[in-house]
Amino acid sequence: MKILILGAGKMGSFFADVLSFEHETAVYDIDPRKLRFIYNTCRFKELEEIREFAPELLINAVTVKYTIEAFKTVLPLLPASCIISDIASVKNDLEDFYAGCGHRFVSTHPMFGPTFASLNNLSSENAIVITESDHLGKTFFLDLYRKLGLNIFEYSFKEHDKTVAYSLSIPFVSTLVFSAVMKHQDAPGTTFKKHLAIAHGLMNEDDFLLQEILFNSETPAQLELIRSELKQILEIVKNRDAQRMKSYLEKIRNNIR
């Protein structure tokens, strides 16, 4: 299959590496410098090269802020039969875009990301495939994700947004709060250093991505849960209530089993 990947960032490069040995692949990025380390793949610097390549599948791997804009830029250059796809962690407006774009589509969300995951071993990582996607496109990504050893879930656009609000918003906000109150430690403990490493990783993410994940309409309800739990912990600590603390810790252990 002829596959065009938009964006030569971490995920775009990852997909190029994964797919290039079984498919004819090409990568386009508006910044030619990002193409320097692309291996075994055609590197496009001009949009017209996309028309000549005539891809059968387009994987849009640009940063989430420009996902739809990138689609609109290349759509006039694509064959009518080309299936278009995104791997965005935020699906805001994509469902409506796909409905009017005139192409078959497939939307997925590889939930491992290059910041924290080991891309050499993804057996403990997950991926979501959107159920409204084209059957052929879904089949392609389901096969790919199975080969990568990912745990696969099929959700609708709405179910995806709820999942992201829970699985991303809660750890993101928890890390932001930790970072907001932290002070320099001359002799940090192991737990502190682990939290700090997570904070550094999160702060290396694109600001717009963080914003869009937190602005998910499902996120406020999750933040209310955090506020409620913090209130309980504060009461227990202020009152030095050992019995209630024991019960609370047991609840936590049950949650994470």
Beta strands, then each sheet from edge to edge (+ up, - down):
strand 1: 2-6
strand 2: 24-28
strand 3: 42-44
strand 4: 57-60
strand 5: 83-86
strand 6: 105-110
strand 7: 126-130
strand 8: 151-155
sheet 1: 3+ 2+ 1+ 4+ 5+ 6+ 7- 8-
end
